[in-house]
Amino acid sequence: MIDRRASRILAMQALCQMESLGEDFLAQLDDFLADEGHPAGVQEYARGLVRDCWSHREALDARLQAVAEHWATRRMAMVDRNILRVSACELMHRRDIPPAVVINEAVEIARAFSGAESPGFINGVLDAVRKGLDAPPAAPVNPLSAALEQTHAAQSGMPAGGQGTN
């Protein structure tokens, strides 16, 4: 059985290194993971997380930014930001892992590697990410219907949406 917590910690540490050293670190990722001395399964899962987080980082950061009230991702502590990225990546792209497990693991990693306020912050942000994934998608807007409604409203002197002023 793979120790996924060890993989998540390795992934968080590797992402912190990548932030510091730049994308060139991706070429050194295998050496970094091997130097930590973990079993191959732990390294493999961590490698997958790092690659997924790095390739989806803009979408992950946008999702985190949308739910982290009053906190720009760039202003978060590097460790917190990368714990959130790893966990949001699992929530969004590895749906076979129960969300409660992902969130609990992130909170425990934050307890071990970050400040006293971080576990609660991380729990709140990831719970909001989870709720966003559980929400039903918004009804798609049919561009043709919207255009026809606007044309009809313009011809009848009514504002779009059919509401007149009385």
Backbone bond lengths (Angstrom), bond angles and torsions (degrees), N, CA, C in turn:
res aa  C-N    CA-C-N  psi(-1)  N-CA   C-N-CA  omega(-1)  CA-C   N-CA-C  phi
1 M - - - 1.446 - - 1.533 109.25 -
2 I 1.314 115.79 135.94 1.460 121.60 -178.12 1.525 109.66 -79.71
3 D 1.319 116.02 135.51 1.462 121.60 174.32 1.531 107.24 -82.34
4 R 1.334 115.30 90.02 1.465 119.46 -175.21 1.523 112.38 -67.00
5 R 1.333 117.86 -28.28 1.467 118.11 176.65 1.525 109.78 -62.50
6 A 1.323 116.46 -43.91 1.463 119.57 177.64 1.527 110.05 -60.70
7 S 1.323 117.04 -39.72 1.471 120.88 177.57 1.518 111.29 -63.57
8 R 1.329 116.82 -42.47 1.468 120.93 -179.87 1.528 110.73 -65.10
9 I 1.322 116.30 -40.63 1.469 120.28 177.93 1.522 109.75 -63.76
10 L 1.330 116.98 -46.63 1.471 120.36 177.70 1.526 111.34 -59.16
11 A 1.319 116.59 -42.41 1.466 120.30 179.62 1.523 110.48 -63.14
12 M 1.335 117.41 -44.39 1.462 120.97 178.37 1.525 110.32 -60.33
13 Q 1.325 117.23 -45.11 1.458 121.07 -179.96 1.532 111.31 -64.29
14 A 1.316 116.68 -40.96 1.468 120.23 178.61 1.523 110.92 -64.87
15 L 1.335 117.63 -40.47 1.468 120.27 178.24 1.524 111.06 -65.15
16 C 1.323 117.29 -36.32 1.472 119.92 175.24 1.527 109.98 -63.28
17 Q 1.327 116.77 -42.04 1.467 120.45 176.91 1.527 110.91 -62.02
18 M 1.323 116.43 -41.60 1.465 120.10 -179.61 1.521 110.96 -64.53
19 E 1.335 116.98 -37.82 1.461 119.33 176.93 1.517 110.62 -63.31
20 S 1.322 116.79 -38.85 1.459 120.99 -177.97 1.524 112.53 -76.07
21 L 1.331 116.24 -40.97 1.463 120.70 -172.43 1.524 114.15 -101.39
22 G 1.311 117.35 -12.44 1.457 120.23 179.76 1.511 112.06 90.97
23 E 1.318 114.33 179.63 1.462 121.40 -174.55 1.525 112.34 -63.37
24 D 1.329 118.34 -19.26 1.460 120.49 177.38 1.526 111.57 -59.23
25 F 1.333 115.73 -24.39 1.463 119.39 179.91 1.520 111.66 -63.29
26 L 1.328 117.72 -26.07 1.463 120.85 179.89 1.528 110.68 -56.94
27 A 1.332 116.55 -35.42 1.463 120.49 178.20 1.535 111.20 -68.34
28 Q 1.327 116.79 -24.85 1.464 121.69 -179.27 1.530 112.47 -96.43
29 L 1.320 117.14 1.51 1.459 121.42 -174.09 1.525 112.49 -57.22
30 D 1.317 118.00 -45.67 1.464 120.41 -178.40 1.527 111.38 -60.63
31 D 1.343 116.43 -41.26 1.464 119.84 178.03 1.526 110.90 -64.61
32 F 1.330 116.37 -42.75 1.468 120.92 178.75 1.528 110.41 -58.86
33 L 1.327 116.62 -48.13 1.463 120.51 -178.29 1.526 111.30 -65.10
34 A 1.321 117.46 -40.60 1.462 121.05 -179.62 1.525 111.06 -67.69
35 D 1.340 117.29 -36.59 1.464 121.33 -179.43 1.523 112.57 -63.09
36 E 1.310 117.04 -24.46 1.463 120.35 -179.04 1.525 112.00 -76.17
37 G 1.336 117.74 -14.10 1.459 121.91 173.44 1.519 116.61 75.44
38 H 1.308 117.70 20.28 1.466 120.78 178.71 1.527 110.19 -84.80
39 P 1.342 117.10 158.24 1.467 120.66 177.23 1.533 111.65 -59.24
40 A 1.311 115.26 160.05 1.471 121.17 -176.53 1.525 112.37 -57.25
41 G 1.332 118.72 -39.77 1.465 121.46 -179.38 1.519 112.28 -62.95
42 V 1.323 116.51 -39.24 1.470 121.12 177.64 1.521 109.44 -65.07
43 Q 1.324 116.11 -44.98 1.466 120.46 179.70 1.528 111.09 -63.06
44 E 1.322 116.45 -42.02 1.469 120.64 -178.12 1.530 111.25 -63.55
45 Y 1.335 116.89 -44.76 1.468 119.58 179.90 1.533 110.05 -65.88
46 A 1.332 116.82 -41.24 1.468 120.59 178.20 1.525 110.69 -62.63
47 R 1.328 116.80 -43.12 1.470 121.16 179.27 1.532 110.52 -59.29
48 G 1.320 116.35 -44.66 1.462 120.20 178.20 1.514 112.21 -62.04
49 L 1.336 116.79 -42.15 1.467 120.08 177.94 1.523 111.47 -62.49
50 V 1.325 116.24 -45.33 1.470 119.79 -179.06 1.520 110.38 -61.66
51 R 1.306 117.12 -47.39 1.469 119.87 -179.41 1.534 111.27 -63.38
52 D 1.331 117.31 -42.02 1.466 120.06 178.00 1.528 111.11 -64.77
53 C 1.326 116.41 -44.96 1.472 119.90 179.52 1.521 111.03 -62.54
54 W 1.318 116.30 -41.78 1.464 119.21 -177.62 1.527 110.75 -68.81
55 S 1.314 117.19 -41.86 1.465 119.27 -178.08 1.527 112.16 -73.86
56 H 1.332 118.01 -25.80 1.472 121.57 -179.59 1.530 112.20 -107.54
57 R 1.341 117.85 15.28 1.464 119.73 -170.77 1.522 113.53 -60.24
58 E 1.329 118.74 -34.83 1.468 119.66 179.57 1.526 110.73 -66.15
59 A 1.323 117.51 -44.29 1.467 120.81 178.31 1.528 110.83 -67.75
60 L 1.333 116.97 -39.86 1.463 120.24 178.10 1.521 110.55 -62.60
61 D 1.343 115.91 -47.25 1.465 119.66 -179.93 1.523 111.53 -63.74
62 A 1.325 117.26 -37.59 1.466 120.24 178.37 1.525 110.21 -64.28
63 R 1.328 117.31 -42.32 1.468 120.52 178.87 1.525 110.26 -65.18
64 L 1.336 116.40 -44.62 1.465 120.03 179.57 1.522 110.88 -63.49
65 Q 1.324 116.23 -41.96 1.465 121.14 178.83 1.524 110.71 -61.56
66 A 1.310 116.77 -38.85 1.467 120.98 -177.64 1.527 112.36 -66.27
67 V 1.326 117.53 -29.59 1.465 119.66 -176.10 1.528 114.21 -105.08
68 A 1.313 117.92 -16.06 1.470 121.30 -179.25 1.527 108.75 -88.88
69 E 1.321 115.40 88.87 1.457 120.49 -175.55 1.528 110.90 -59.02
70 H 1.310 115.10 130.21 1.467 123.62 175.53 1.528 113.31 65.49
71 W 1.317 118.48 17.55 1.459 121.28 179.32 1.522 110.46 -131.60
72 A 1.310 116.24 110.47 1.464 120.46 171.92 1.530 106.83 -73.86
73 T 1.311 117.47 138.85 1.468 119.48 -178.15 1.525 111.07 -58.30
74 R 1.321 117.54 -33.97 1.463 120.20 -179.53 1.523 112.08 -66.79
75 R 1.348 117.91 -21.14 1.463 121.90 -179.77 1.529 112.56 -90.24
76 M 1.309 117.29 -11.74 1.468 120.23 179.20 1.523 109.28 -70.66
77 A 1.321 115.99 152.89 1.461 120.10 173.17 1.530 108.51 -58.91
78 M 1.317 116.28 142.24 1.464 120.49 -175.74 1.531 112.02 -56.07
79 V 1.321 117.07 -42.82 1.468 119.93 -179.67 1.529 109.90 -63.34
80 D 1.335 116.83 -46.88 1.471 120.13 179.45 1.522 111.41 -60.39
81 R 1.317 115.92 -45.28 1.467 120.89 -178.96 1.528 110.76 -58.70
82 N 1.312 116.65 -41.09 1.464 119.46 -177.19 1.523 113.20 -80.85
83 I 1.323 118.14 -28.00 1.468 119.88 169.50 1.524 108.44 -62.88
84 L 1.334 115.92 -44.52 1.465 120.35 179.14 1.524 111.63 -63.10
85 R 1.327 117.65 -41.20 1.468 120.33 179.62 1.526 111.24 -62.60
86 V 1.329 116.28 -47.51 1.465 120.05 -179.70 1.527 110.03 -59.51
87 S 1.321 116.07 -46.38 1.467 120.23 -176.54 1.522 112.26 -70.97
88 A 1.333 117.02 -41.10 1.470 119.82 177.20 1.523 110.10 -63.50
89 C 1.319 116.69 -36.99 1.468 120.63 177.38 1.527 110.06 -61.70
90 E 1.321 116.73 -44.08 1.463 119.13 178.15 1.527 111.10 -65.19
91 L 1.331 117.04 -41.86 1.468 119.87 179.33 1.524 111.76 -62.72
92 M 1.326 116.37 -40.05 1.461 120.79 -173.58 1.524 113.52 -87.34
93 H 1.327 117.79 -32.58 1.465 120.30 -170.44 1.525 114.90 -119.32
94 R 1.308 117.62 -8.37 1.469 120.94 179.31 1.519 107.96 -127.86
95 R 1.290 114.47 70.03 1.460 121.60 -171.28 1.527 113.61 -70.37
96 D 1.338 117.80 -3.91 1.463 120.38 178.18 1.528 112.36 -77.34
97 I 1.330 117.58 -12.89 1.463 121.77 179.72 1.526 108.06 -95.61
98 P 1.321 118.26 127.20 1.467 119.62 -179.91 1.533 111.16 -58.67
99 P 1.325 117.91 133.39 1.468 120.81 -179.25 1.529 113.38 -54.46
100 A 1.325 117.97 -37.37 1.469 120.14 179.73 1.527 111.05 -61.51
101 V 1.322 117.17 -35.94 1.466 121.49 178.38 1.524 109.73 -67.77
102 V 1.318 117.23 -46.38 1.469 121.59 -179.78 1.526 110.05 -58.90
103 I 1.327 116.68 -47.37 1.465 120.78 -177.19 1.524 110.70 -66.75
104 N 1.329 117.61 -43.81 1.462 120.25 179.06 1.526 111.31 -61.40
105 E 1.312 116.97 -43.24 1.464 120.39 178.35 1.528 111.06 -60.28
106 A 1.326 116.90 -42.76 1.464 120.68 179.51 1.525 111.06 -62.58
107 V 1.321 116.82 -41.92 1.469 121.24 178.92 1.528 110.08 -63.23
108 E 1.321 117.58 -43.13 1.466 120.97 179.57 1.528 111.24 -66.06
109 I 1.313 117.59 -39.69 1.470 120.57 177.48 1.525 109.60 -65.28
110 A 1.321 117.53 -40.16 1.467 121.05 177.53 1.527 110.56 -62.66
111 R 1.323 117.62 -39.78 1.473 120.48 177.66 1.527 110.91 -59.69
112 A 1.323 116.26 -37.34 1.460 120.88 -176.82 1.525 113.39 -81.45
113 F 1.337 117.76 -29.95 1.461 120.00 -169.63 1.523 115.50 -119.97
114 S 1.330 118.50 -4.76 1.455 118.77 -173.65 1.521 110.82 -132.47
115 G 1.325 115.43 -170.78 1.454 121.60 -175.67 1.516 113.41 -77.44
116 A 1.332 115.18 173.24 1.463 122.29 -175.53 1.524 112.87 -63.08
117 E 1.324 118.07 -31.34 1.467 121.64 -178.33 1.533 112.39 -83.22
118 S 1.304 116.81 -17.32 1.462 121.07 -171.68 1.524 115.36 -63.83
119 P 1.332 120.17 -42.94 1.470 117.91 -178.71 1.529 113.53 -57.21
120 G 1.322 117.59 -43.74 1.465 120.39 178.77 1.513 112.30 -66.32
121 F 1.337 116.05 -41.03 1.464 121.10 178.44 1.525 110.05 -61.72
122 I 1.314 116.27 -48.88 1.462 121.46 -178.24 1.526 110.65 -63.54
123 N 1.326 117.22 -41.36 1.459 120.93 177.29 1.531 110.64 -59.04
124 G 1.326 117.10 -46.28 1.465 120.80 -178.92 1.517 113.22 -64.37
125 V 1.325 116.18 -43.95 1.469 120.25 -179.23 1.528 110.41 -65.14
126 L 1.320 117.06 -46.48 1.468 119.67 -178.04 1.522 112.17 -68.85
127 D 1.327 117.37 -33.21 1.458 119.14 175.88 1.527 110.15 -64.31
128 A 1.333 116.63 -38.15 1.470 120.05 177.09 1.528 110.90 -66.74
129 V 1.331 117.26 -38.74 1.468 120.30 175.52 1.525 109.03 -60.93
130 R 1.332 117.02 -46.41 1.465 121.74 179.97 1.524 111.43 -59.63
131 K 1.314 116.81 -45.09 1.468 120.14 179.71 1.523 110.88 -62.47
132 G 1.326 116.75 -36.96 1.461 120.31 177.51 1.516 112.55 -64.94
133 L 1.323 116.48 -32.62 1.468 120.18 178.10 1.516 111.23 -74.80
134 D 1.336 116.54 -29.94 1.464 121.23 -179.43 1.519 112.79 -80.04
135 A 1.341 117.03 -20.10 1.469 120.53 -176.71 1.523 109.77 -68.45
136 P 1.324 116.83 142.90 1.464 118.54 176.93 1.525 109.90 -66.07
137 P 1.322 117.58 144.86 1.462 119.36 179.52 1.524 110.61 -64.88
138 A 1.323 114.42 148.30 1.464 119.50 177.84 1.522 108.95 -65.43
139 A 1.314 115.60 148.53 1.466 120.23 178.65 1.523 108.79 -64.31
140 P 1.321 117.50 130.89 1.458 119.28 179.69 1.528 110.40 -66.92
141 V 1.311 114.17 145.70 1.463 119.97 177.68 1.513 107.71 -91.56
142 N 1.306 116.16 127.29 1.453 121.33 177.18 1.525 107.12 -83.47
143 P 1.347 118.95 112.00 1.458 120.83 -176.78 1.528 112.91 -58.65
144 L 1.331 117.95 -34.80 1.460 120.88 -179.93 1.526 110.27 -66.46
145 S 1.336 117.31 -44.41 1.466 120.55 178.60 1.517 111.17 -62.57
146 A 1.330 116.55 -41.98 1.462 119.92 179.66 1.524 110.65 -63.47
147 A 1.335 117.30 -41.51 1.466 121.00 179.71 1.524 110.74 -65.99
148 L 1.339 117.07 -42.30 1.468 120.34 178.60 1.526 111.20 -63.72
149 E 1.335 116.48 -39.75 1.461 119.99 179.26 1.527 110.44 -64.09
150 Q 1.326 117.01 -42.02 1.463 120.03 179.27 1.525 110.71 -66.24
151 T 1.332 117.58 -40.63 1.463 121.03 178.82 1.519 110.35 -63.66
152 H 1.319 117.14 -45.66 1.460 121.60 178.83 1.531 110.55 -61.76
153 A 1.314 116.67 -43.11 1.462 120.19 -179.63 1.522 110.73 -64.05
154 A 1.332 116.70 -40.00 1.465 120.11 -179.98 1.525 110.82 -66.11
155 Q 1.319 116.76 -38.92 1.465 120.42 -179.18 1.523 112.05 -71.59
156 S 1.320 117.52 -31.77 1.466 120.12 -177.14 1.525 112.58 -92.68
157 G 1.338 116.28 -4.44 1.453 119.32 -179.01 1.519 113.14 78.81
158 M 1.319 117.26 8.27 1.463 122.14 179.48 1.523 108.58 -97.34
159 P 1.319 118.12 146.98 1.459 119.49 173.57 1.528 109.78 -67.54
160 A 1.332 116.63 154.45 1.467 120.84 178.16 1.515 108.50 -56.92
161 G 1.314 117.26 140.94 1.454 121.98 -177.20 1.512 111.37 101.85
162 G 1.341 118.03 -10.30 1.448 122.23 172.75 1.511 115.93 80.55
163 Q 1.306 119.29 9.29 1.459 121.04 -178.61 1.521 109.78 -96.37
164 G 1.276 116.51 118.00 1.467 121.03 176.07 1.513 109.92 -92.41
165 T 1.299 116.78 172.13 1.460 120.25 176.90 1.504 108.68 -101.34
166 N 1.273 117.74 130.59 1.467 123.85 178.58 1.491 109.92 -128.55
